[in-house]
Structure formats: structure tokens, C-alpha cells
Amino acid sequence: MPKQVYTKLVKKEKLLDDLYKFSVEAKEIVDIAKPGNFLEIRINENLDPFLRRPISIYNLNKEKGILEFIFQVKGKGTQLLSKKEEGDFIDIIGPLGSGTFKLEEYKNIAILGGGIGIFPLYELAKEAKQDGINVNMYIEFRNKNLVVLEKEFEEKSSKLTITTDDGSYKNSGFAIQYLERDLNENKLDAIYACGPLPMLRAAKKLAEERNIPCQLSLEEKMGCGLGVCLGCAVKTANSPVDNPQYIHVCKAGPVFDSKLVEI
Ligand SMILES: Cc1cc2nc3c(=O)[nH]c(=O)nc-3n(C[C@H](O)[C@H](O)[C@H](O)COP(=O)(O)OP(=O)(O)OC[C@H]3O[C@@H](n4cnc5c(N)ncnc54)[C@H](O)[C@@H]3O)c2cc1C
């Protein structure tokens, strides 16, 4: 059951010009949250903007009851959120989403991420490594200046592959190319992905061609985050053309078995 907390921003870090990491006290949420869950954050005391903004959980510090999330400034909501200072209070609902990442009994997994989609993958990699799973991580950035959290992801993976679209740092090209290359040499039990839609489509295709289970986190645009506005519908795979079926990312997701959704 999600909790609503009105809680203190204990640490604010600026990772890039438009990228912030917030740490808040939220033991009620931390105790029950799972990798892949997200939060709905109220931006303002007044009702402008009216809708809360969905942001993924980055890290759960279970010992201290501290919850961390990272967000990029996109528009009005995230701009205003970025103005909060340490000591300010924030109204957060979470953990949300019933579809979370499942580690099953896998021994050797691939985690693929790009853009803002890398953030929910940190807690997943952390828990997988704690469980003794071999974590092959592939993360993609547009260029060298946008590379963040390298040390953090390195610590939580067995092997980290960083790519930049323009080749300005580490490997050149798309992260999925490197995942596919490794897959030709080693068996992987599952693929987990979060990132831009073309990346998710490529991950789904690759996994289905190779018959590997694949879990995708869909960061669809979302209104209420609580299953009321129905703004985050995605089509289910193989539903009839004349009678398409939809599921809602906020309630059933954000993480889905790739075979269940048409993206
Ligand atoms: C389940 C979920 C988890 C998310 N996790 C994170 C996260 O961990 N970190 C993070 O930085 N962002 C995350 N997002 C995206 C974040 O919610 C949006 O960037 C934010 O709501 C934009 O609000 P705004 O008021 O700043 O911008 P708006 O004024 O609402 O929009 C500004 C611009 O951002 C675009 N935009 C709005 N929503 C999205 C979206 N969902 N995806 C891509 N573009 C969008 C709009 O088209 C517009 O161009 C997540 C979204 C979802 C649905």
C-alpha cells in the first residue's frame, strides 16, 4: 500500500547543470519499496502545477530510511522542484507501481539503460549483486559531458559497459550493440531495460529473437500515477486490431514482461 509522506530534503546534489539528486527521509516508503517502483511528487504547496510528477526510485538506504531519486529538469514541474533546498519539505506518494523488476532465480543478467532511464536500474543492480547474481551493465549517454554515476554503477555491477552516441567517452554507439556482442559469446538469463523507446524496442526484439526473458520499465507520460486518469495506457501485445486492449503503466507497470506489451 503506497504511503504519503511530507518529508525533509536532507541532501541536495547537483550532478549536472540540469540533473539533481535528492535524498529524503522516508522510512515508510523505503521499508516496502522494490526496484522499479516510482514516486509521485507534489511540486508545490499551491496547486500549480496541479499534477504530481512521477520520478523513479534511485536508491533505498534501508539502514537509514533514506530514499534517493534523481531527476532531470524538463519543464515547469521539475524546474520548480530543483529550487527546493536542504531542510525544505516535500510531499511524496510511494512506492507506486505493481509491476517491479523481478530477479527470479537468474545467475547472469544484463541491465540496459539510457538517459533518465538509468536511474531506476541502480537499485536493481544493487540488489542483484547483493544476491550474488552476475550483473552485466550497459549504459548509454549522448556524449562525454552527460556521463554520470560511473563509479556508483561500477560498484554495483560485475562488468560495466558505458557507451556514448558520439564516441566521446569509452565505447562508441548504442549500448545494446555491446549487449548483443556479449550475448553472442555468453549465455544471459535475462535482460532488464529502461530508457528511450527505440532502446526498449531493440531490447524487446533482441530478447524475443534469442528467447531470453526481458523486463522493460516504461516511463510513459503519466497524469495521476494512481490509475484514475488512464493517461498512461499502452497496448497489450497480440491484441486484435479491431479491438485493441490496453494496460496502464502506473498501475500494472511500470515494469512489464516485454512479451506482454506492444511498444
Ligand atoms: C514511471 C516514471 C518514472 C520516471 N522517472 C524519472 C526519473 O527517475 N528521473 C527523471 O528525470 N524523470 C523521470 N520521469 C520523467 C518525469 O516524470 C518527467 O520528466 C516530468 O514529469 C516532467 O515534468 P515537468 O513539469 O518538468 O515537465 P512538463 O512541463 O510536464 O514537460 C516538459 C517536457 O518534458 C516532456 N515530458 C513530460 N513527461 C515526460 C516523460 N514521462 N518522459 C519523457 N518526457 C516527458 C514533455 O513532453 C515536455 O517536452 C519518469 C516518468 C515516469 C512516468
The ligand as an SDF file (V2000), in Angstrom:
LIG
                    3D

 53 58  0  0  0  0  0  0  0  0999 V2000
    7.2360    5.9540  -14.1090 C   0  0  0  0  0  0  0  0  0  0  0  0
    8.0770    7.1750  -14.4520 C   0  0  0  0  0  0  0  0  0  0  0  0
    9.3150    7.3290  -13.8540 C   0  0  0  0  0  0  0  0  0  0  0  0
   10.1050    8.4390  -14.1590 C   0  0  0  0  0  0  0  0  0  0  0  0
   11.3190    8.5490  -13.5460 N   0  0  0  0  0  0  0  0  0  0  0  0
   12.0820    9.6260  -13.7930 C   0  0  0  0  0  0  0  0  0  0  0  0
   13.3440    9.7860  -13.1260 C   0  0  0  0  0  0  0  0  0  0  0  0
   13.7700    8.9440  -12.3010 O   0  0  0  0  0  0  0  0  0  0  0  0
   14.0720   10.8870  -13.4050 N   0  0  0  0  0  0  0  0  0  0  0  0
   13.6390   11.8370  -14.3280 C   0  0  0  0  0  0  0  0  0  0  0  0
   14.3580   12.7990  -14.5550 O   0  0  0  0  0  0  0  0  0  0  0  0
   12.4510   11.7200  -14.9560 N   0  0  0  0  0  0  0  0  0  0  0  0
   11.6650   10.6510  -14.7070 C   0  0  0  0  0  0  0  0  0  0  0  0
   10.4560   10.5310  -15.3350 N   0  0  0  0  0  0  0  0  0  0  0  0
   10.0300   11.6030  -16.2640 C   0  0  0  0  0  0  0  0  0  0  0  0
    9.4500   12.7690  -15.4620 C   0  0  0  0  0  0  0  0  0  0  0  0
    8.2520   12.3500  -14.8400 O   0  0  0  0  0  0  0  0  0  0  0  0
    9.1380   13.9570  -16.4010 C   0  0  0  0  0  0  0  0  0  0  0  0
   10.3460   14.4310  -16.9450 O   0  0  0  0  0  0  0  0  0  0  0  0
    8.4650   15.0650  -15.6100 C   0  0  0  0  0  0  0  0  0  0  0  0
    7.1680   14.6630  -15.2310 O   0  0  0  0  0  0  0  0  0  0  0  0
    8.3710   16.3200  -16.4570 C   0  0  0  0  0  0  0  0  0  0  0  0
    7.6350   17.2600  -15.6950 O   0  0  0  0  0  0  0  0  0  0  0  0
    7.8290   18.8340  -15.9150 P   0  0  0  0  0  0  0  0  0  0  0  0
    6.7190   19.5370  -15.2480 O   0  0  0  0  0  0  0  0  0  0  0  0
    9.2050   19.2600  -15.5850 O   0  0  0  0  0  0  0  0  0  0  0  0
    7.7260   18.9440  -17.4740 O   0  0  0  0  0  0  0  0  0  0  0  0
    6.4380   19.1300  -18.3400 P   0  0  0  0  0  0  0  0  0  0  0  0
    6.1680   20.5870  -18.4920 O   0  0  0  0  0  0  0  0  0  0  0  0
    5.3440   18.2270  -17.8990 O   0  0  0  0  0  0  0  0  0  0  0  0
    7.0790   18.5990  -19.6700 O   0  0  0  0  0  0  0  0  0  0  0  0
    8.2870   19.1870  -20.1470 C   0  0  0  0  0  0  0  0  0  0  0  0
    8.8130   18.3690  -21.2750 C   0  0  0  0  0  0  0  0  0  0  0  0
    9.0830   17.0260  -20.8130 O   0  0  0  0  0  0  0  0  0  0  0  0
    8.3770   16.0840  -21.5900 C   0  0  0  0  0  0  0  0  0  0  0  0
    7.9280   15.0040  -20.7090 N   0  0  0  0  0  0  0  0  0  0  0  0
    6.9350   15.0710  -19.7970 C   0  0  0  0  0  0  0  0  0  0  0  0
    6.7910   13.8760  -19.1770 N   0  0  0  0  0  0  0  0  0  0  0  0
    7.7030   13.0440  -19.7520 C   0  0  0  0  0  0  0  0  0  0  0  0
    8.0410   11.6700  -19.5700 C   0  0  0  0  0  0  0  0  0  0  0  0
    7.3750   10.8760  -18.7310 N   0  0  0  0  0  0  0  0  0  0  0  0
    9.0550   11.1710  -20.3040 N   0  0  0  0  0  0  0  0  0  0  0  0
    9.7090   11.9270  -21.1810 C   0  0  0  0  0  0  0  0  0  0  0  0
    9.4200   13.2340  -21.4080 N   0  0  0  0  0  0  0  0  0  0  0  0
    8.4450   13.7620  -20.7080 C   0  0  0  0  0  0  0  0  0  0  0  0
    7.2250   16.8840  -22.1870 C   0  0  0  0  0  0  0  0  0  0  0  0
    6.8230   16.3300  -23.4220 O   0  0  0  0  0  0  0  0  0  0  0  0
    7.8290   18.2370  -22.3890 C   0  0  0  0  0  0  0  0  0  0  0  0
    8.5550   18.3160  -23.5850 O   0  0  0  0  0  0  0  0  0  0  0  0
    9.6530    9.4270  -15.0800 C   0  0  0  0  0  0  0  0  0  0  0  0
    8.3990    9.2680  -15.6720 C   0  0  0  0  0  0  0  0  0  0  0  0
    7.6220    8.1670  -15.3710 C   0  0  0  0  0  0  0  0  0  0  0  0
    6.2800    8.0180  -15.9950 C   0  0  0  0  0  0  0  0  0  0  0  0
  1  2  1  0
  2  3  1  0
  2 52  2  0
  3  4  2  0
  4  5  1  0
  4 50  1  0
  5  6  2  0
  6  7  1  0
  6 13  1  0
  7  8  2  0
  7  9  1  0
  9 10  1  0
 10 11  2  0
 10 12  1  0
 12 13  2  0
 13 14  1  0
 14 15  1  0
 14 50  1  0
 15 16  1  0
 16 17  1  0
 16 18  1  0
 18 19  1  0
 18 20  1  0
 20 21  1  0
 20 22  1  0
 22 23  1  0
 23 24  1  0
 24 25  2  0
 24 26  1  0
 24 27  1  0
 27 28  1  0
 28 29  2  0
 28 30  1  0
 28 31  1  0
 31 32  1  0
 32 33  1  0
 33 34  1  0
 33 48  1  0
 34 35  1  0
 35 36  1  0
 35 46  1  0
 36 37  1  0
 36 45  1  0
 37 38  2  0
 38 39  1  0
 39 40  1  0
 39 45  2  0
 40 41  1  0
 40 42  2  0
 42 43  1  0
 43 44  2  0
 44 45  1  0
 46 47  1  0
 46 48  1  0
 48 49  1  0
 50 51  2  0
 51 52  1  0
 52 53  1  0
M  END
$$$$
